[in-house]
Amino acid sequence: MQIRSKITHDINEQMNRYQKRINIIIMGIPENSCEQQTLNDLFRIIWAGHAVPTWCRLGDKPKENGRGRIIKIPIPTP
């Protein structure tokens, strides 16, 4: 049983690494009402013919109007 759990753990670890590799991280886009449009425009350049699938901001929201938080866009696997 220990071998099976070790193999399962190793497979899960490899899958997690693979999923992290296929993310796009974008920095420097301010947090405002037109950030979705900015992302769509940028994504048309990066991956022509596709819209931004889903995205999220990482980290705590800044207390002041400073730089925006990092944006993470996970790319769907085929």
Biopython code that builds the backbone (N, CA, C, O; Angstrom):
import numpy as np
from Bio.PDB.StructureBuilder import StructureBuilder

atoms = [
    (1, "MET", "N", (0.805, -1.207, 0.000)),
    (1, "MET", "CA", (0.000, 0.000, 0.000)),
    (1, "MET", "C", (0.843, 1.264, 0.000)),
    (1, "MET", "O", (0.420, 2.272, -0.566)),
    (2, "GLN", "N", (2.000, 1.249, 0.604)),
    (2, "GLN", "CA", (2.837, 2.439, 0.640)),
    (2, "GLN", "C", (3.336, 2.800, -0.757)),
    (2, "GLN", "O", (3.465, 3.980, -1.082)),
    (3, "ILE", "N", (3.613, 1.814, -1.566)),
    (3, "ILE", "CA", (4.076, 2.075, -2.934)),
    (3, "ILE", "C", (2.970, 2.746, -3.733)),
    (3, "ILE", "O", (3.227, 3.681, -4.492)),
    (4, "ARG", "N", (1.742, 2.271, -3.565)),
    (4, "ARG", "CA", (0.611, 2.859, -4.296)),
    (4, "ARG", "C", (0.408, 4.314, -3.895)),
    (4, "ARG", "O", (0.196, 5.162, -4.762)),
    (5, "SER", "N", (0.467, 4.619, -2.617)),
    (5, "SER", "CA", (0.274, 6.003, -2.174)),
    (5, "SER", "C", (1.429, 6.888, -2.636)),
    (5, "SER", "O", (1.214, 8.058, -2.954)),
    (6, "LYS", "N", (2.639, 6.357, -2.678)),
    (6, "LYS", "CA", (3.789, 7.119, -3.175)),
    (6, "LYS", "C", (3.623, 7.434, -4.656)),
    (6, "LYS", "O", (3.880, 8.559, -5.083)),
    (7, "ILE", "N", (3.196, 6.451, -5.438)),
    (7, "ILE", "CA", (2.976, 6.665, -6.872)),
    (7, "ILE", "C", (1.863, 7.677, -7.096)),
    (7, "ILE", "O", (1.992, 8.561, -7.943)),
    (8, "THR", "N", (0.775, 7.561, -6.351)),
    (8, "THR", "CA", (-0.339, 8.504, -6.459)),
    (8, "THR", "C", (0.121, 9.917, -6.120)),
    (8, "THR", "O", (-0.233, 10.873, -6.810)),
    (9, "HIS", "N", (0.905, 10.043, -5.065)),
    (9, "HIS", "CA", (1.431, 11.352, -4.668)),
    (9, "HIS", "C", (2.309, 11.932, -5.772)),
    (9, "HIS", "O", (2.182, 13.109, -6.109)),
    (10, "ASP", "N", (3.196, 11.116, -6.337)),
    (10, "ASP", "CA", (4.082, 11.583, -7.403)),
    (10, "ASP", "C", (3.303, 12.010, -8.643)),
    (10, "ASP", "O", (3.638, 13.019, -9.264)),
    (11, "ILE", "N", (2.283, 11.267, -9.005)),
    (11, "ILE", "CA", (1.456, 11.628, -10.168)),
    (11, "ILE", "C", (0.734, 12.944, -9.918)),
    (11, "ILE", "O", (0.692, 13.807, -10.795)),
    (12, "ASN", "N", (0.169, 13.101, -8.733)),
    (12, "ASN", "CA", (-0.528, 14.352, -8.397)),
    (12, "ASN", "C", (0.434, 15.535, -8.414)),
    (12, "ASN", "O", (0.077, 16.618, -8.879)),
    (13, "GLU", "N", (1.643, 15.338, -7.914)),
    (13, "GLU", "CA", (2.639, 16.405, -7.915)),
    (13, "GLU", "C", (3.009, 16.807, -9.341)),
    (13, "GLU", "O", (3.125, 17.997, -9.635)),
    (14, "GLN", "N", (3.193, 15.844, -10.215)),
    (14, "GLN", "CA", (3.521, 16.136, -11.608)),
    (14, "GLN", "C", (2.367, 16.863, -12.311)),
    (14, "GLN", "O", (2.600, 17.779, -13.100)),
    (15, "MET", "N", (1.139, 16.462, -12.028)),
    (15, "MET", "CA", (-0.021, 17.120, -12.631)),
    (15, "MET", "C", (-0.125, 18.567, -12.146)),
    (15, "MET", "O", (-0.442, 19.457, -12.934)),
    (16, "ASN", "N", (0.137, 18.810, -10.862)),
    (16, "ASN", "CA", (0.112, 20.176, -10.334)),
    (16, "ASN", "C", (1.169, 21.039, -11.004)),
    (16, "ASN", "O", (0.901, 22.189, -11.349)),
    (17, "ARG", "N", (2.358, 20.501, -11.191)),
    (17, "ARG", "CA", (3.425, 21.246, -11.867)),
    (17, "ARG", "C", (3.032, 21.569, -13.299)),
    (17, "ARG", "O", (3.266, 22.681, -13.773)),
    (18, "TYR", "N", (2.439, 20.608, -13.988)),
    (18, "TYR", "CA", (2.029, 20.822, -15.369)),
    (18, "TYR", "C", (0.960, 21.911, -15.458)),
    (18, "TYR", "O", (1.021, 22.775, -16.332)),
    (19, "GLN", "N", (-0.016, 21.869, -14.551)),
    (19, "GLN", "CA", (-1.080, 22.866, -14.573)),
    (19, "GLN", "C", (-0.549, 24.263, -14.286)),
    (19, "GLN", "O", (-1.066, 25.235, -14.837)),
    (20, "LYS", "N", (0.463, 24.390, -13.443)),
    (20, "LYS", "CA", (1.040, 25.703, -13.153)),
    (20, "LYS", "C", (1.822, 26.241, -14.338)),
    (20, "LYS", "O", (1.932, 27.455, -14.510)),
    (21, "ARG", "N", (2.368, 25.346, -15.160)),
    (21, "ARG", "CA", (3.150, 25.786, -16.311)),
    (21, "ARG", "C", (2.302, 26.425, -17.387)),
    (21, "ARG", "O", (2.813, 27.212, -18.182)),
    (22, "ILE", "N", (1.033, 26.111, -17.433)),
    (22, "ILE", "CA", (0.194, 26.623, -18.510)),
    (22, "ILE", "C", (-0.693, 27.783, -18.053)),
    (22, "ILE", "O", (-1.839, 27.916, -18.482)),
    (23, "ASN", "N", (-0.141, 28.606, -17.184)),
    (23, "ASN", "CA", (-0.800, 29.835, -16.754)),
    (23, "ASN", "C", (-0.074, 31.021, -17.369)),
    (23, "ASN", "O", (1.139, 30.980, -17.574)),
    (24, "ILE", "N", (-0.815, 32.064, -17.657)),
    (24, "ILE", "CA", (-0.217, 33.327, -18.078)),
    (24, "ILE", "C", (-0.351, 34.286, -16.906)),
    (24, "ILE", "O", (-1.437, 34.458, -16.353)),
    (25, "ILE", "N", (0.758, 34.905, -16.534)),
    (25, "ILE", "CA", (0.767, 35.878, -15.451)),
    (25, "ILE", "C", (1.013, 37.257, -16.064)),
    (25, "ILE", "O", (1.979, 37.453, -16.802)),
    (26, "ILE", "N", (0.135, 38.205, -15.754)),
    (26, "ILE", "CA", (0.240, 39.562, -16.297)),
    (26, "ILE", "C", (0.323, 40.537, -15.131)),
    (26, "ILE", "O", (-0.434, 40.439, -14.165)),
    (27, "MET", "N", (1.252, 41.475, -15.236)),
    (27, "MET", "CA", (1.426, 42.478, -14.185)),
    (27, "MET", "C", (1.286, 43.866, -14.797)),
    (27, "MET", "O", (1.567, 44.058, -15.980)),
    (28, "GLY", "N", (0.858, 44.820, -14.001)),
    (28, "GLY", "CA", (0.836, 46.211, -14.426)),
    (28, "GLY", "C", (-0.482, 46.712, -14.983)),
    (28, "GLY", "O", (-0.553, 47.852, -15.441)),
    (29, "ILE", "N", (-1.525, 45.902, -14.959)),
    (29, "ILE", "CA", (-2.831, 46.374, -15.419)),
    (29, "ILE", "C", (-3.594, 46.919, -14.216)),
    (29, "ILE", "O", (-3.846, 46.185, -13.260)),
    (30, "PRO", "N", (-3.965, 48.208, -14.255)),
    (30, "PRO", "CA", (-4.662, 48.798, -13.115)),
    (30, "PRO", "C", (-6.023, 48.139, -12.874)),
    (30, "PRO", "O", (-6.663, 47.627, -13.793)),
    (31, "GLU", "N", (-6.431, 48.173, -11.635)),
    (31, "GLU", "CA", (-7.738, 47.614, -11.270)),
    (31, "GLU", "C", (-8.786, 48.707, -11.456)),
    (31, "GLU", "O", (-8.875, 49.649, -10.667)),
    (32, "ASN", "N", (-9.575, 48.559, -12.517)),
    (32, "ASN", "CA", (-10.649, 49.519, -12.769)),
    (32, "ASN", "C", (-11.742, 48.832, -13.573)),
    (32, "ASN", "O", (-11.707, 47.619, -13.781)),
    (33, "SER", "N", (-12.703, 49.615, -14.020)),
    (33, "SER", "CA", (-13.875, 49.032, -14.681)),
    (33, "SER", "C", (-13.581, 48.522, -16.089)),
    (33, "SER", "O", (-14.372, 47.747, -16.628)),
    (34, "CYS", "N", (-12.471, 48.930, -16.702)),
    (34, "CYS", "CA", (-12.197, 48.490, -18.073)),
    (34, "CYS", "C", (-11.092, 47.437, -18.142)),
    (34, "CYS", "O", (-10.526, 47.211, -19.212)),
    (35, "GLU", "N", (-10.779, 46.796, -17.029)),
    (35, "GLU", "CA", (-9.709, 45.786, -17.038)),
    (35, "GLU", "C", (-10.087, 44.569, -17.882)),
    (35, "GLU", "O", (-9.212, 43.964, -18.503)),
    (36, "GLN", "N", (-11.358, 44.199, -17.920)),
    (36, "GLN", "CA", (-11.788, 43.069, -18.749)),
    (36, "GLN", "C", (-11.540, 43.359, -20.226)),
    (36, "GLN", "O", (-11.051, 42.491, -20.951)),
    (37, "GLN", "N", (-11.869, 44.562, -20.679)),
    (37, "GLN", "CA", (-11.638, 44.928, -22.071)),
    (37, "GLN", "C", (-10.148, 44.965, -22.393)),
    (37, "GLN", "O", (-9.732, 44.531, -23.467)),
    (38, "THR", "N", (-9.343, 45.482, -21.463)),
    (38, "THR", "CA", (-7.892, 45.508, -21.647)),
    (38, "THR", "C", (-7.343, 44.104, -21.786)),
    (38, "THR", "O", (-6.503, 43.844, -22.648)),
    (39, "LEU", "N", (-7.811, 43.194, -20.943)),
    (39, "LEU", "CA", (-7.366, 41.800, -21.025)),
    (39, "LEU", "C", (-7.788, 41.159, -22.339)),
    (39, "LEU", "O", (-7.001, 40.437, -22.951)),
    (40, "ASN", "N", (-9.008, 41.408, -22.779)),
    (40, "ASN", "CA", (-9.464, 40.846, -24.049)),
    (40, "ASN", "C", (-8.627, 41.366, -25.217)),
    (40, "ASN", "O", (-8.263, 40.599, -26.109)),
    (41, "ASP", "N", (-8.323, 42.657, -25.216)),
    (41, "ASP", "CA", (-7.482, 43.227, -26.272)),
    (41, "ASP", "C", (-6.090, 42.611, -26.261)),
    (41, "ASP", "O", (-5.550, 42.258, -27.309)),
    (42, "LEU", "N", (-5.515, 42.486, -25.077)),
    (42, "LEU", "CA", (-4.190, 41.893, -24.947)),
    (42, "LEU", "C", (-4.193, 40.420, -25.352)),
    (42, "LEU", "O", (-3.262, 39.949, -26.005)),
    (43, "PHE", "N", (-5.230, 39.708, -24.965)),
    (43, "PHE", "CA", (-5.306, 38.282, -25.259)),
    (43, "PHE", "C", (-5.474, 38.029, -26.749)),
    (43, "PHE", "O", (-5.007, 37.006, -27.249)),
    (44, "ARG", "N", (-6.127, 38.930, -27.469)),
    (44, "ARG", "CA", (-6.241, 38.783, -28.923)),
    (44, "ARG", "C", (-4.873, 38.815, -29.590)),
    (44, "ARG", "O", (-4.661, 38.170, -30.616)),
    (45, "ILE", "N", (-3.944, 39.570, -29.001)),
    (45, "ILE", "CA", (-2.576, 39.623, -29.524)),
    (45, "ILE", "C", (-1.814, 38.352, -29.156)),
    (45, "ILE", "O", (-1.111, 37.778, -29.987)),
    (46, "ILE", "N", (-1.960, 37.922, -27.911)),
    (46, "ILE", "CA", (-1.233, 36.746, -27.435)),
    (46, "ILE", "C", (-1.731, 35.473, -28.095)),
    (46, "ILE", "O", (-0.927, 34.653, -28.540)),
    (47, "TRP", "N", (-3.033, 35.294, -28.166)),
    (47, "TRP", "CA", (-3.628, 34.054, -28.670)),
    (47, "TRP", "C", (-4.778, 34.433, -29.590)),
    (47, "TRP", "O", (-5.940, 34.419, -29.183)),
    (48, "ALA", "N", (-4.452, 34.772, -30.827)),
    (48, "ALA", "CA", (-5.431, 35.273, -31.793)),
    (48, "ALA", "C", (-6.598, 34.313, -31.961)),
    (48, "ALA", "O", (-6.416, 33.098, -32.030)),
    (49, "GLY", "N", (-7.787, 34.872, -32.025)),
    (49, "GLY", "CA", (-8.984, 34.074, -32.236)),
    (49, "GLY", "C", (-9.626, 33.548, -30.964)),
    (49, "GLY", "O", (-10.646, 32.862, -31.034)),
    (50, "HIS", "N", (-9.055, 33.850, -29.805)),
    (50, "HIS", "CA", (-9.609, 33.371, -28.543)),
    (50, "HIS", "C", (-9.861, 34.533, -27.602)),
    (50, "HIS", "O", (-9.179, 35.557, -27.660)),
    (51, "ALA", "N", (-10.834, 34.367, -26.749)),
    (51, "ALA", "CA", (-11.102, 35.344, -25.695)),
    (51, "ALA", "C", (-10.488, 34.837, -24.395)),
    (51, "ALA", "O", (-10.129, 33.665, -24.284)),
    (52, "VAL", "N", (-10.372, 35.715, -23.431)),
    (52, "VAL", "CA", (-9.837, 35.314, -22.129)),
    (52, "VAL", "C", (-10.812, 34.315, -21.516)),
    (52, "VAL", "O", (-11.974, 34.651, -21.287)),
    (53, "PRO", "N", (-10.350, 33.073, -21.243)),
    (53, "PRO", "CA", (-11.272, 32.071, -20.702)),
    (53, "PRO", "C", (-11.779, 32.449, -19.309)),
    (53, "PRO", "O", (-12.975, 32.679, -19.127)),
    (54, "THR", "N", (-10.898, 32.513, -18.352)),
    (54, "THR", "CA", (-11.200, 32.970, -16.997)),
    (54, "THR", "C", (-9.939, 33.618, -16.472)),
    (54, "THR", "O", (-8.847, 33.346, -16.970)),
    (55, "TRP", "N", (-10.071, 34.459, -15.487)),
    (55, "TRP", "CA", (-8.901, 35.083, -14.898)),
    (55, "TRP", "C", (-9.214, 35.488, -13.474)),
    (55, "TRP", "O", (-10.376, 35.588, -13.079)),
    (56, "CYS", "N", (-8.157, 35.720, -12.706)),
    (56, "CYS", "CA", (-8.339, 36.171, -11.328)),
    (56, "CYS", "C", (-7.154, 37.033, -10.920)),
    (56, "CYS", "O", (-6.066, 36.915, -11.484)),
    (57, "ARG", "N", (-7.365, 37.881, -9.960)),
    (57, "ARG", "CA", (-6.307, 38.693, -9.371)),
    (57, "ARG", "C", (-5.717, 37.910, -8.202)),
    (57, "ARG", "O", (-6.443, 37.237, -7.469)),
    (58, "LEU", "N", (-4.406, 37.998, -8.032)),
    (58, "LEU", "CA", (-3.726, 37.311, -6.942)),
    (58, "LEU", "C", (-3.270, 38.316, -5.889)),
    (58, "LEU", "O", (-2.837, 39.419, -6.222)),
    (59, "GLY", "N", (-3.367, 37.937, -4.641)),
    (59, "GLY", "CA", (-2.893, 38.787, -3.550)),
    (59, "GLY", "C", (-3.976, 39.648, -2.967)),
    (59, "GLY", "O", (-5.128, 39.624, -3.398)),
    (60, "ASP", "N", (-3.575, 40.412, -1.972)),
    (60, "ASP", "CA", (-4.504, 41.317, -1.290)),
    (60, "ASP", "C", (-4.701, 42.580, -2.112)),
    (60, "ASP", "O", (-3.785, 43.052, -2.785)),
    (61, "LYS", "N", (-5.900, 43.112, -2.046)),
    (61, "LYS", "CA", (-6.207, 44.350, -2.761)),
    (61, "LYS", "C", (-5.405, 45.485, -2.126)),
    (61, "LYS", "O", (-5.373, 45.609, -0.901)),
    (62, "PRO", "N", (-4.754, 46.322, -2.956)),
    (62, "PRO", "CA", (-3.952, 47.416, -2.383)),
    (62, "PRO", "C", (-4.834, 48.441, -1.677)),
    (62, "PRO", "O", (-5.961, 48.709, -2.093)),
    (63, "LYS", "N", (-4.300, 48.999, -0.616)),
    (63, "LYS", "CA", (-5.058, 49.977, 0.162)),
    (63, "LYS", "C", (-5.129, 51.323, -0.564)),
    (63, "LYS", "O", (-6.103, 52.060, -0.410)),
    (64, "GLU", "N", (-4.113, 51.640, -1.341)),
    (64, "GLU", "CA", (-4.084, 52.897, -2.086)),
    (64, "GLU", "C", (-4.218, 52.598, -3.570)),
    (64, "GLU", "O", (-4.123, 51.445, -3.992)),
    (65, "ASN", "N", (-4.436, 53.624, -4.347)),
    (65, "ASN", "CA", (-4.465, 53.457, -5.800)),
    (65, "ASN", "C", (-3.037, 53.376, -6.322)),
    (65, "ASN", "O", (-2.486, 54.357, -6.822)),
    (66, "GLY", "N", (-2.468, 52.228, -6.200)),
    (66, "GLY", "CA", (-1.118, 52.002, -6.687)),
    (66, "GLY", "C", (-1.167, 51.026, -7.851)),
    (66, "GLY", "O", (-2.114, 51.023, -8.638)),
    (67, "ARG", "N", (-0.158, 50.217, -7.948)),
    (67, "ARG", "CA", (-0.148, 49.222, -9.008)),
    (67, "ARG", "C", (-1.217, 48.176, -8.734)),
    (67, "ARG", "O", (-1.534, 47.876, -7.583)),
    (68, "GLY", "N", (-1.763, 47.632, -9.802)),
    (68, "GLY", "CA", (-2.766, 46.587, -9.662)),
    (68, "GLY", "C", (-2.134, 45.264, -9.269)),
    (68, "GLY", "O", (-0.932, 45.056, -9.434)),
    (69, "ARG", "N", (-2.948, 44.395, -8.758)),
    (69, "ARG", "CA", (-2.455, 43.068, -8.401)),
    (69, "ARG", "C", (-2.149, 42.259, -9.655)),
    (69, "ARG", "O", (-2.573, 42.608, -10.756)),
    (70, "ILE", "N", (-1.417, 41.189, -9.471)),
    (70, "ILE", "CA", (-1.068, 40.290, -10.571)),
    (70, "ILE", "C", (-2.339, 39.604, -11.074)),
    (70, "ILE", "O", (-3.225, 39.260, -10.293)),
    (71, "ILE", "N", (-2.410, 39.413, -12.392)),
    (71, "ILE", "CA", (-3.537, 38.703, -13.000)),
    (71, "ILE", "C", (-3.042, 37.338, -13.451)),
    (71, "ILE", "O", (-2.011, 37.227, -14.114)),
    (72, "LYS", "N", (-3.780, 36.307, -13.086)),
    (72, "LYS", "CA", (-3.461, 34.940, -13.496)),
    (72, "LYS", "C", (-4.545, 34.457, -14.453)),
    (72, "LYS", "O", (-5.735, 34.486, -14.137)),
    (73, "ILE", "N", (-4.104, 34.009, -15.637)),
    (73, "ILE", "CA", (-5.027, 33.472, -16.636)),
    (73, "ILE", "C", (-4.665, 32.012, -16.863)),
    (73, "ILE", "O", (-3.664, 31.727, -17.521)),
    (74, "PRO", "N", (-5.458, 31.074, -16.331)),
    (74, "PRO", "CA", (-5.173, 29.662, -16.601)),
    (74, "PRO", "C", (-5.623, 29.294, -18.014)),
    (74, "PRO", "O", (-6.760, 29.566, -18.401)),
    (75, "ILE", "N", (-4.732, 28.679, -18.772)),
    (75, "ILE", "CA", (-5.042, 28.263, -20.135)),
    (75, "ILE", "C", (-5.614, 26.852, -20.086)),
    (75, "ILE", "O", (-5.000, 25.959, -19.503)),
    (76, "PRO", "N", (-6.782, 26.637, -20.691)),
    (76, "PRO", "CA", (-7.377, 25.290, -20.652)),
    (76, "PRO", "C", (-6.500, 24.294, -21.410)),
    (76, "PRO", "O", (-5.936, 24.607, -22.458)),
    (77, "THR", "N", (-6.402, 23.103, -20.857)),
    (77, "THR", "CA", (-5.617, 22.052, -21.504)),
    (77, "THR", "C", (-6.454, 21.387, -22.581)),
    (77, "THR", "O", (-7.671, 21.265, -22.438)),
    (78, "PRO", "N", (-5.811, 20.958, -23.654)),
    (78, "PRO", "CA", (-6.560, 20.312, -24.752)),
    (78, "PRO", "C", (-7.091, 18.957, -24.356)),
    (78, "PRO", "O", (-7.738, 18.289, -25.162)),
]
sb = StructureBuilder()
sb.init_structure("model")
sb.init_model(0)
sb.init_chain("A")
sb.init_seg("    ")
for serial, (resi, resn, name, xyz) in enumerate(atoms, 1):
    if name == "N":
        sb.init_residue(resn, " ", resi, " ")
    sb.init_atom(name, np.array(xyz, "f"), 0.0, 1.0, " ", f" {name:<3s}", serial, name[0])
structure = sb.get_structure()
